[in-house]
Amino acid sequence: GADFSVPFGIADRLRITETQIDALERDCDRFNAELPELKSFVLPGGSELAARLHVARAVCRRAERDALEAAEEVDLNPLALVYLNRLSDLLFNAGDEPLWKPGTSS
């Protein structure tokens, strides 16, 4: 939020850094290593935690779309856009949601 609330280019402000993105990517890799290969769609839900992570990911994706739209009109830290994308990936990988099985209702 701090990165988006102050115009880009003003020094001495909190900004997303490559180090923070690298940390998210390491976390994504760690969670992804424990998951089987995805061969089906994921259904939201499965547990309360999975449902909450799904909602958080939806909010993060909406923020990413809004930030991309804003970036067409004002200068934004490009790393902030990458951060939102990686954060939504992490929220997806961290969830333990059921897989869709073709031909069934769940």
C-alpha positions as CSV (number, residue, x, y, z in Angstrom):
1,G,0.0,0.0,0.0
2,A,2.8,2.4,0.8
3,D,4.3,1.9,-2.6
4,F,1.0,2.9,-4.3
5,S,0.1,5.8,-2.0
6,V,3.1,7.9,-2.8
7,P,4.0,8.9,-6.4
8,F,6.8,6.8,-7.9
9,G,10.1,8.6,-8.1
10,I,10.0,10.3,-4.7
11,A,13.0,9.1,-2.8
12,D,13.1,7.8,0.8
13,R,9.7,6.1,0.6
14,L,8.8,2.5,1.3
15,R,9.0,0.6,-2.0
16,I,8.8,-3.0,-3.0
17,T,12.2,-4.4,-3.7
18,E,13.6,-7.3,-5.7
19,T,14.6,-8.9,-2.4
20,Q,10.9,-9.1,-1.3
21,I,9.9,-10.6,-4.7
22,D,12.7,-13.1,-4.4
23,A,11.4,-14.1,-1.0
24,L,7.9,-14.6,-2.4
25,E,9.3,-16.7,-5.2
26,R,11.2,-18.9,-2.8
27,D,8.0,-19.4,-0.8
28,C,6.1,-20.3,-4.0
29,D,8.8,-22.8,-4.9
30,R,8.7,-24.3,-1.5
31,F,4.9,-24.8,-1.5
32,N,4.8,-25.9,-5.1
33,A,7.5,-28.6,-4.5
34,E,5.0,-30.3,-2.1
35,L,2.1,-30.3,-4.6
36,P,1.4,-32.9,-7.3
37,E,1.4,-31.8,-10.9
38,L,-1.8,-29.9,-11.6
39,K,-3.9,-31.7,-14.2
40,S,-7.3,-30.4,-13.4
41,F,-9.1,-27.2,-12.4
42,V,-9.0,-26.3,-8.7
43,L,-12.3,-25.8,-6.9
44,P,-12.5,-23.1,-4.3
45,G,-13.0,-24.4,-0.8
46,G,-12.2,-27.7,0.8
47,S,-11.5,-26.2,4.2
48,E,-12.0,-22.9,6.0
49,L,-8.3,-22.1,5.5
50,A,-8.5,-22.9,1.8
51,A,-11.6,-20.8,1.3
52,R,-9.9,-17.8,3.1
53,L,-6.8,-18.2,0.9
54,H,-9.0,-18.3,-2.2
55,V,-10.8,-15.0,-1.1
56,A,-7.4,-13.4,-0.4
57,R,-6.1,-14.5,-3.8
58,A,-9.2,-13.0,-5.5
59,V,-8.7,-9.7,-3.7
60,C,-5.0,-9.8,-4.7
61,R,-5.8,-10.4,-8.3
62,R,-8.3,-7.6,-8.3
63,A,-5.6,-5.3,-6.8
64,E,-3.2,-6.4,-9.5
65,R,-5.7,-5.6,-12.3
66,D,-6.4,-2.2,-10.8
67,A,-2.7,-1.5,-10.4
68,L,-2.1,-2.5,-14.0
69,E,-4.8,-0.1,-15.1
70,A,-3.4,2.7,-13.0
71,A,0.0,2.1,-14.4
72,E,-1.3,3.1,-17.8
73,E,-2.0,6.6,-16.4
74,V,0.6,7.2,-13.7
75,D,4.2,6.0,-13.0
76,L,4.1,3.1,-10.6
77,N,6.9,1.0,-9.3
78,P,7.0,-1.9,-11.7
79,L,8.2,-4.2,-8.9
80,A,5.0,-3.5,-7.1
81,L,3.1,-5.0,-10.0
82,V,5.4,-8.1,-10.0
83,Y,4.9,-8.4,-6.2
84,L,1.1,-8.6,-6.5
85,N,1.4,-11.2,-9.2
86,R,3.8,-13.4,-7.1
87,L,1.7,-12.9,-4.0
88,S,-1.4,-14.2,-5.8
89,D,0.7,-17.2,-7.0
90,L,1.7,-17.9,-3.4
91,L,-1.8,-17.7,-2.1
92,F,-2.8,-20.2,-4.8
93,N,0.0,-22.6,-3.9
94,A,-0.6,-22.4,-0.2
95,G,-4.3,-23.5,-0.5
96,D,-5.3,-27.1,-0.1
97,E,-8.3,-27.1,-2.4
98,P,-10.1,-30.0,-4.1
99,L,-9.6,-30.7,-7.7
100,W,-12.4,-30.8,-10.2
101,K,-13.2,-34.2,-11.5
102,P,-14.8,-34.2,-15.0
103,G,-18.2,-35.8,-15.1
104,T,-18.9,-35.2,-11.4
105,S,-20.6,-32.4,-9.6
106,S,-17.6,-31.7,-7.4
